[in-house]
Amino acid sequence: MSQPLLDVRNVTMRFGGIVANRDVSFSVERGAVTALIGPNGAGKTTMFNCITGFYRASEGQILLDGADGPQDLGALMIRPITGGSHLVTRAGIARTFQNTRLFKEMSVVENLLVAQHRVTANNLLSGVFQTSAFRRAEREAVDRAYYWLREMNLADDANRLAGELPYGRQRRLEIARAMCTGPRLICLDEPAAGLNPSETRELSEVIKRLCIVHGQTVLVIEHDMGLVMRISNHVVVLDHGEVISDGTPEHVANDPAVIAAYLGVSEEEMKA
């Protein structure tokens, strides 16, 4: 088996005396969809925040691309810029949030161009003097933006304000914006929240295409179990901050511990 892209090892996250995650371990395989699921309050979002650098875990390790020499993400993470950013680009991770964080007064294509922008003294001077390298980078950014708009079936909306898009298209725009950064791992936080059944089916095809066509690795939190079962290669289930099941969608769907957690009864009661 190949080395996983992401390896979460014995991660515990405490907030004062509250333990949100306890000794959590799982891996995310390359080019696959891994779903992180569980009842409300199970610790899914806290774990996502640890992985994407918004929190630093109290204990344990989160390793990215261990085949090239494991790197502690805590040493690599940077704070996202204010506003619509969902990016932790230094570590090769991009993220979307449960609530869309687009720049709604910018056009659709401008949202994708902003995602690719790097502010440094060198490229600032290049921009002022319009060097050939700067002009080439700008052309590549525009080409990349339109490529991902086409992939997300949003090319016809390129010049519309992002805030004018229907909600389902805004969701796909967030994914396009994340992909413009060339991430090794994309983390989707409840991407189907607020979508109707038709939009959810379209989203599932988008996510599967990311893996099958583009070889993208995806980690997703999702409450829509139909979507999870359609798109996932691997499912990790949390309950009260701990992993209670880890395996294929079929294995997890039939695990008594998972059924008990979602129904709110104990395994003993399930067997009675």
C-alpha positions as CSV (number, residue, x, y, z in Angstrom):
1,M,0.0,0.0,0.0
2,S,1.3,3.5,-0.9
3,Q,2.1,6.0,1.8
4,P,-1.0,8.0,2.8
5,L,-1.0,11.7,1.9
6,L,-2.3,12.7,5.3
7,D,-1.6,10.8,8.6
8,V,-3.3,11.9,11.8
9,R,-1.6,10.2,14.7
10,N,-3.1,10.1,18.3
11,V,-4.4,13.7,18.1
12,T,-6.0,15.1,21.2
13,M,-7.5,18.6,21.3
14,R,-8.3,20.3,24.7
15,F,-10.1,23.6,25.4
16,G,-9.4,24.1,29.0
17,G,-10.9,21.1,30.8
18,I,-13.0,20.1,27.8
19,V,-11.6,17.4,25.5
20,A,-13.0,17.9,22.0
21,N,-10.9,15.1,20.4
22,R,-9.2,12.3,22.2
23,D,-6.4,10.1,20.7
24,V,-7.8,10.4,17.1
25,S,-5.8,8.5,14.5
26,F,-6.7,7.9,10.8
27,S,-5.1,8.3,7.4
28,V,-6.2,9.9,4.1
29,E,-5.1,8.0,1.0
30,R,-3.9,9.7,-2.2
31,G,-6.4,10.3,-4.9
32,A,-9.3,9.2,-2.8
33,V,-12.3,10.7,-1.0
34,T,-12.2,10.3,2.8
35,A,-15.3,11.3,4.7
36,L,-15.2,12.3,8.4
37,I,-18.7,11.8,9.8
38,G,-20.5,11.6,13.1
39,P,-23.4,13.0,15.1
40,N,-23.6,16.7,16.0
41,G,-20.9,17.5,18.6
42,A,-18.8,14.5,17.7
43,G,-15.7,16.7,17.2
44,K,-15.5,16.7,13.4
45,T,-15.1,20.4,12.9
46,T,-12.5,20.6,15.7
47,M,-10.5,17.9,13.9
48,F,-10.8,19.7,10.6
49,N,-9.5,22.9,12.3
50,C,-6.5,21.0,13.6
51,I,-5.7,19.5,10.2
52,T,-6.0,22.9,8.4
53,G,-4.1,24.8,11.0
54,F,-6.8,27.0,12.6
55,Y,-6.0,25.1,15.9
56,R,-2.8,23.6,17.1
57,A,-3.5,20.2,18.5
58,S,-2.8,19.7,22.2
59,E,-1.1,16.3,21.6
60,G,-0.3,14.1,18.6
61,Q,1.0,14.6,15.1
62,I,-0.6,15.6,11.8
63,L,1.8,14.6,9.0
64,L,1.4,15.6,5.3
65,D,3.1,13.6,2.5
66,G,5.2,11.3,4.7
67,A,6.7,9.6,1.7
68,D,8.8,12.7,1.1
69,G,9.7,13.0,4.8
70,P,7.0,13.7,7.3
71,Q,6.4,17.3,8.1
72,D,4.6,18.6,11.1
73,L,1.9,20.8,9.7
74,G,1.9,22.9,12.9
75,A,5.3,24.3,11.7
76,L,3.9,25.1,8.2
77,M,0.5,26.6,8.8
78,I,-0.2,30.2,8.1
79,R,-3.3,32.2,9.1
80,P,-5.7,32.8,6.2
81,I,-6.2,36.3,5.0
82,T,-9.3,38.1,6.1
83,G,-12.6,37.7,4.2
84,G,-13.1,34.8,1.8
85,S,-9.9,32.9,2.1
86,H,-10.1,29.2,2.9
87,L,-6.5,28.5,2.1
88,V,-3.5,27.0,3.9
89,T,-1.4,27.1,0.8
90,R,2.1,26.8,2.3
91,A,1.3,23.3,3.4
92,G,-0.5,22.4,0.1
93,I,-3.9,22.3,1.7
94,A,-7.1,24.2,0.6
95,R,-10.3,24.4,2.5
96,T,-13.9,25.4,2.1
97,F,-16.3,26.2,5.0
98,Q,-19.8,25.2,5.9
99,N,-20.9,28.8,5.2
100,T,-19.7,30.2,1.9
101,R,-16.9,32.8,2.2
102,L,-16.8,34.3,-1.2
103,F,-15.9,37.9,-2.1
104,K,-19.5,38.5,-3.2
105,E,-19.0,42.0,-4.6
106,M,-16.2,40.6,-6.9
107,S,-16.9,38.8,-10.1
108,V,-16.7,35.0,-10.3
109,V,-13.4,35.1,-12.1
110,E,-11.9,37.7,-9.8
111,N,-12.6,35.4,-6.9
112,L,-10.4,32.8,-8.5
113,L,-7.7,35.3,-9.4
114,V,-7.5,36.6,-5.8
115,A,-7.0,33.0,-4.6
116,Q,-3.9,32.8,-6.7
117,H,-2.4,36.1,-5.5
118,R,0.9,36.1,-3.6
119,V,1.9,39.4,-1.9
120,T,5.6,39.7,-1.6
121,A,8.0,42.6,-2.1
122,N,9.4,41.0,-5.2
123,N,6.2,40.5,-7.1
124,L,4.9,43.9,-5.9
125,L,7.9,45.5,-7.7
126,S,7.3,43.3,-10.7
127,G,3.7,44.5,-10.9
128,V,4.7,48.1,-10.6
129,F,7.2,47.7,-13.5
130,Q,5.1,45.2,-15.4
131,T,8.0,42.8,-16.0
132,S,7.7,40.0,-18.5
133,A,7.6,37.5,-15.6
134,F,4.7,39.3,-13.9
135,R,2.7,39.5,-17.2
136,R,3.3,35.7,-17.8
137,A,2.2,34.9,-14.2
138,E,-0.9,37.0,-14.7
139,R,-1.8,35.2,-18.0
140,E,-1.2,31.8,-16.3
141,A,-3.5,32.8,-13.4
142,V,-6.3,33.8,-15.8
143,D,-5.9,30.6,-17.8
144,R,-6.0,28.5,-14.6
145,A,-9.1,30.4,-13.4
146,Y,-11.0,29.8,-16.6
147,Y,-9.9,26.1,-16.6
148,W,-11.5,25.5,-13.2
149,L,-14.6,27.5,-14.1
150,R,-15.1,25.2,-17.1
151,E,-14.5,22.1,-14.9
152,M,-17.2,23.4,-12.5
153,N,-19.6,24.3,-15.3
154,L,-19.3,28.0,-14.3
155,A,-17.6,29.5,-17.4
156,D,-20.8,31.3,-18.4
157,D,-20.9,33.0,-15.0
158,A,-17.3,34.3,-15.2
159,N,-18.3,38.0,-15.2
160,R,-21.3,37.8,-12.8
161,L,-20.9,39.0,-9.3
162,A,-20.3,36.0,-7.0
163,G,-23.1,37.1,-4.7
164,E,-25.6,36.8,-7.6
165,L,-25.0,33.1,-8.2
166,P,-27.5,30.6,-6.9
167,Y,-26.3,28.9,-3.7
168,G,-25.4,25.6,-5.4
169,R,-23.2,27.5,-7.9
170,Q,-21.5,29.4,-5.1
171,R,-20.6,26.1,-3.5
172,R,-18.9,25.0,-6.8
173,L,-17.2,28.4,-7.1
174,E,-15.6,27.8,-3.7
175,I,-14.3,24.5,-4.8
176,A,-13.0,26.0,-8.1
177,R,-11.2,28.7,-6.0
178,A,-9.6,26.1,-3.8
179,M,-8.4,24.1,-6.8
180,C,-6.8,27.2,-8.3
181,T,-4.1,27.1,-5.6
182,G,-3.0,23.6,-6.8
183,P,-3.5,21.9,-3.4
184,R,-2.3,18.4,-2.5
185,L,-5.3,18.0,-0.2
186,I,-8.7,19.8,-0.4
187,C,-10.8,19.8,2.7
188,L,-14.6,20.3,2.2
189,D,-16.6,21.3,5.3
190,E,-20.3,20.2,4.7
191,P,-20.3,21.1,1.0
192,A,-23.9,19.9,0.6
193,A,-25.3,22.0,3.4
194,G,-28.3,24.0,2.0
195,L,-28.3,22.3,-1.4
196,N,-31.4,20.7,-2.9
197,P,-31.3,17.1,-4.1
198,S,-30.5,18.0,-7.7
199,E,-27.6,20.3,-6.6
200,T,-26.4,17.6,-4.2
201,R,-26.2,15.0,-7.1
202,E,-24.3,17.5,-9.2
203,L,-21.9,18.2,-6.4
204,S,-21.3,14.5,-5.9
205,E,-20.3,14.2,-9.6
206,V,-17.9,17.2,-9.2
207,I,-16.2,15.7,-6.2
208,K,-15.8,12.3,-7.9
209,R,-14.4,13.9,-11.0
210,L,-11.8,15.7,-8.9
211,C,-10.5,12.3,-7.8
212,I,-11.0,10.2,-10.9
213,V,-9.9,12.8,-13.6
214,H,-7.5,15.0,-11.6
215,G,-6.1,12.6,-9.1
216,Q,-7.1,15.0,-6.3
217,T,-7.2,13.9,-2.6
218,V,-10.3,15.0,-0.8
219,L,-11.2,15.1,2.9
220,V,-14.9,15.9,3.6
221,I,-17.1,16.5,6.6
222,E,-20.7,15.8,5.6
223,H,-24.1,15.0,7.2
224,D,-25.8,13.9,4.0
225,M,-25.2,10.1,4.3
226,G,-26.5,9.6,0.7
227,L,-23.7,11.8,-0.6
228,V,-21.1,10.2,1.7
229,M,-22.0,6.7,0.5
230,R,-21.9,7.8,-3.2
231,I,-18.5,9.6,-3.2
232,S,-16.4,8.1,-0.4
233,N,-13.7,5.5,-0.7
234,H,-13.0,5.6,3.1
235,V,-15.1,6.7,6.0
236,V,-14.0,7.7,9.5
237,V,-16.7,8.0,12.2
238,L,-16.3,10.2,15.3
239,D,-18.5,10.2,18.4
240,H,-17.8,12.2,21.5
241,G,-14.4,13.2,20.1
242,E,-13.2,9.6,19.5
243,V,-12.9,7.3,16.4
244,I,-15.6,4.6,16.7
245,S,-15.3,3.2,13.2
246,D,-12.9,3.4,10.3
247,G,-13.3,1.6,6.9
248,T,-15.2,1.3,3.7
249,P,-18.6,2.9,3.4
250,E,-20.2,-0.5,3.5
251,H,-18.3,-1.5,6.7
252,V,-19.2,1.7,8.5
253,A,-22.9,1.6,7.4
254,N,-23.2,-1.8,9.0
255,D,-21.1,-1.2,12.1
256,P,-23.3,-1.5,15.3
257,A,-21.3,1.2,17.0
258,V,-22.1,3.7,14.2
259,I,-25.8,2.7,14.2
260,A,-26.0,3.1,17.9
261,A,-24.3,6.5,17.8
262,Y,-26.7,7.9,15.2
263,L,-29.8,6.4,16.8
264,G,-28.8,7.6,20.3
265,V,-28.8,4.2,21.9
266,S,-26.1,1.9,23.3
267,E,-24.8,-1.2,21.5
268,E,-26.2,-3.3,24.4
269,E,-29.7,-1.9,23.7
270,M,-29.2,-2.5,20.0
271,K,-28.6,-6.2,20.8
272,A,-31.4,-6.5,23.3
